[in-house]
Structures are given as C-alpha cells and as structure tokens.
C-alpha cells in the first residue's frame, strides 16, 4: 500500500452494501467536496470528526480503510 490519504465523508450518507466483484460487505459514504460515493470497509474508523456550517457531521477516514485497498479483485476494475 502507498501512503495513506485522509478522506472526508458525510456521516449521514452511510449506506451498507456488498462489493459486486468480491462479495465482501462494505460501507458507502459521500466524499466531502467531490460528492462522489466511495466504498470503505464495513466499520471504518473516524480519525477525527467535525460539523460543517450546516451542522452535518463530517468524519475523516484513512484511505487504508478504503475497500479499494482491500478488494482482492481490485485489478479487474481499476481505472488506472
């Protein structure tokens, strides 16, 4: 794994799911800034939390908790 990046997510967008490639359970969040949905391990750990100007809870999660870092099928769907 490369150097971890801190990802900021809206807590109120948490949705459970399953990876369509490997079948592992995961948790989806909307990323702050881009608005894109991102898959994480089932119970990602918030390193920090804060509220934005609208009182939405924002959690900071390490990219090490990204499902992309753990999926055994990641090479088959990588956009790189």
Backbone as CSV, one residue per row, in Angstrom:
resi,resn,N_x,N_y,N_z,CA_x,CA_y,CA_z,C_x,C_y,C_z
1,UNK,0.834,-1.188,0.000,0.000,0.000,0.000,0.872,1.243,0.000
2,UNK,0.343,2.273,-0.629,1.050,3.537,-0.658,0.763,4.340,0.597
3,UNK,1.163,5.575,0.540,0.933,6.469,1.673,-0.563,6.744,1.830
4,UNK,-1.041,6.663,3.053,-2.466,6.874,3.324,-2.847,8.337,3.094
5,UNK,-4.038,8.529,2.561,-4.619,9.848,2.335,-5.829,9.951,3.251
6,UNK,-6.084,11.118,3.784,-7.250,11.314,4.631,-8.444,11.702,3.754
7,UNK,-9.532,10.962,3.894,-10.749,11.204,3.130,-11.824,11.728,4.077
8,UNK,-12.522,12.764,3.663,-13.558,13.378,4.486,-14.915,12.977,3.924
9,UNK,-15.774,12.450,4.806,-17.069,11.917,4.385,-18.201,12.519,5.210
10,UNK,-19.373,12.581,4.601,-20.570,12.991,5.331,-21.132,11.766,6.043
11,UNK,-21.225,11.836,7.354,-21.711,10.713,8.148,-23.139,10.317,7.787
12,UNK,-23.980,11.293,7.428,-25.386,10.993,7.151,-25.614,10.333,5.785
13,UNK,-24.536,10.026,5.054,-24.676,9.343,3.762,-24.262,7.883,3.846
14,UNK,-24.009,7.390,5.053,-23.566,5.999,5.263,-24.634,5.018,4.758
15,UNK,-24.209,4.101,3.877,-25.095,3.067,3.344,-24.317,1.761,3.278
16,UNK,-24.926,0.687,3.740,-24.293,-0.633,3.665,-24.460,-1.204,2.266
17,UNK,-23.504,-2.023,1.875,-23.577,-2.662,0.563,-22.675,-3.865,0.499
18,UNK,-22.550,-4.394,-0.708,-21.707,-5.556,-0.968,-20.931,-5.278,-2.253
19,UNK,-19.652,-5.601,-2.270,-18.834,-5.423,-3.471,-19.328,-6.378,-4.547
20,UNK,-19.608,-5.852,-5.726,-20.131,-6.707,-6.796,-19.047,-7.566,-7.417
21,UNK,-17.779,-7.310,-7.098,-16.681,-8.124,-7.609,-16.305,-9.258,-6.652
22,UNK,-16.034,-8.924,-5.385,-15.530,-9.934,-4.451,-16.593,-10.438,-3.476
23,UNK,-17.709,-9.719,-3.360,-18.773,-10.143,-2.464,-18.617,-9.718,-1.017
24,UNK,-17.549,-9.004,-0.703,-17.335,-8.550,0.679,-18.330,-7.450,1.043
25,UNK,-18.787,-7.436,2.295,-19.635,-6.329,2.747,-18.808,-5.059,2.827
26,UNK,-19.450,-3.929,2.608,-18.758,-2.650,2.668,-19.727,-1.555,3.075
27,UNK,-19.177,-0.380,3.295,-19.963,0.795,3.664,-19.634,1.910,2.687
28,UNK,-20.674,2.517,2.118,-20.516,3.631,1.187,-20.723,4.952,1.922
29,UNK,-19.940,5.962,1.528,-20.102,7.325,2.022,-19.963,8.285,0.843
30,UNK,-20.573,9.454,0.980,-20.343,10.538,0.027,-19.126,11.323,0.500
31,UNK,-18.192,11.577,-0.419,-16.999,12.340,-0.093,-17.312,13.831,-0.082
32,UNK,-16.788,14.516,0.912,-16.945,15.964,1.004,-16.142,16.586,-0.144
33,UNK,-16.714,17.566,-0.778,-16.026,18.253,-1.869,-16.441,17.734,-3.228
34,UNK,-16.157,16.461,-3.517,-16.472,15.919,-4.839,-17.906,15.429,-4.950
35,UNK,-18.499,15.019,-3.812,-19.850,14.466,-3.840,-19.905,13.044,-4.362
36,UNK,-18.763,12.456,-4.685,-18.732,11.083,-5.191,-18.932,10.102,-4.054
37,UNK,-19.530,8.953,-4.376,-19.703,7.876,-3.407,-18.424,7.047,-3.388
38,UNK,-18.005,6.601,-2.188,-16.765,5.853,-2.045,-16.996,4.663,-1.120
39,UNK,-16.507,3.462,-1.492,-16.670,2.286,-0.640,-15.544,2.148,0.381
40,UNK,-15.929,1.789,1.593,-14.974,1.558,2.674,-15.241,0.194,3.284
41,UNK,-14.312,-0.265,4.126,-14.534,-1.496,4.890,-15.808,-1.315,5.715
42,UNK,-16.343,-2.396,6.237,-17.638,-2.353,6.923,-17.709,-1.327,8.046
43,UNK,-16.740,-1.293,8.922,-16.751,-0.363,10.050,-15.512,0.528,10.035
44,UNK,-15.457,1.486,9.098,-14.286,2.352,9.064,-14.206,3.202,10.331
45,UNK,-13.006,3.525,10.731,-12.775,4.293,11.955,-12.618,5.766,11.600
46,UNK,-13.415,6.610,12.258,-13.234,8.054,12.103,-12.015,8.476,12.907
47,UNK,-11.061,9.084,12.232,-9.869,9.585,12.921,-10.181,10.906,13.606
48,UNK,-11.015,11.708,12.969,-11.499,12.961,13.548,-12.929,13.179,13.076
49,UNK,-13.650,14.023,13.779,-14.987,14.429,13.345,-15.145,15.929,13.575
50,UNK,-16.029,16.523,12.797,-16.362,17.938,12.956,-17.716,18.163,12.304
51,UNK,-18.316,19.303,12.560,-19.568,19.682,11.914,-19.292,20.797,10.915
52,UNK,-19.962,20.736,9.765,-19.811,21.823,8.809,-20.761,22.956,9.174
53,UNK,-20.825,23.974,8.332,-21.652,25.148,8.626,-23.141,24.823,8.693
54,UNK,-23.549,23.687,8.110,-24.951,23.249,8.166,-25.197,22.213,9.257
55,UNK,-24.217,22.032,10.127,-24.283,21.085,11.250,-24.256,19.625,10.813
56,UNK,-23.804,19.350,9.582,-23.640,17.967,9.140,-22.334,17.433,9.718
57,UNK,-22.384,16.217,10.239,-21.195,15.587,10.801,-20.295,15.098,9.673
58,UNK,-19.037,15.488,9.718,-18.038,15.062,8.750,-17.008,14.227,9.481
59,UNK,-16.757,13.032,8.964,-15.739,12.160,9.533,-14.530,12.098,8.622
60,UNK,-13.374,11.941,9.220,-12.142,11.763,8.461,-11.733,10.305,8.578
61,UNK,-11.562,9.659,7.416,-11.216,8.238,7.355,-9.937,8.088,6.540
62,UNK,-9.044,7.213,6.985,-7.822,6.943,6.244,-8.146,6.137,4.990
63,UNK,-7.417,6.416,3.908,-7.605,5.637,2.680,-7.223,4.173,2.899
64,UNK,-6.527,3.865,3.988,-6.239,2.468,4.324,-7.518,1.692,4.614
65,UNK,-8.605,2.400,4.977,-9.901,1.766,5.225,-10.780,1.735,3.980
66,UNK,-10.250,2.193,2.861,-10.991,2.146,1.601,-11.110,0.699,1.143
67,UNK,-12.260,0.336,0.588,-12.404,-1.018,0.049,-11.435,-1.224,-1.110
68,UNK,-11.093,-0.153,-1.824,-10.141,-0.261,-2.925,-8.799,-0.815,-2.454
69,UNK,-8.421,-0.547,-1.219,-7.147,-1.021,-0.674,-7.204,-2.489,-0.257
70,UNK,-8.415,-3.066,-0.161,-8.564,-4.424,0.359,-9.157,-5.424,-0.618
71,UNK,-9.843,-4.972,-1.640,-10.559,-5.877,-2.545,-9.583,-6.754,-3.321
72,UNK,-9.732,-8.077,-3.228,-8.838,-8.970,-3.973,-9.058,-8.875,-5.483
73,UNK,-10.160,-8.282,-5.902,-10.466,-8.144,-7.325,-10.156,-6.741,-7.851
74,UNK,-9.446,-5.932,-7.082,-9.246,-4.527,-7.450,-8.583,-4.346,-8.807
75,UNK,-7.724,-5.249,-9.201,-7.056,-5.112,-10.503,-8.037,-5.247,-11.663
76,UNK,-9.140,-5.941,-11.437,-10.090,-6.167,-12.534,-10.995,-4.949,-12.789
77,UNK,-11.070,-4.003,-11.832,-11.912,-2.828,-12.046,-11.169,-1.514,-11.920
78,UNK,-9.872,-1.571,-11.762,-9.083,-0.347,-11.630,-9.155,0.480,-12.911
79,UNK,-9.280,1.807,-12.756,-9.325,2.697,-13.911,-7.939,3.139,-14.351
80,UNK,-6.913,2.694,-13.668,-5.545,3.114,-13.998,-4.999,2.329,-15.165
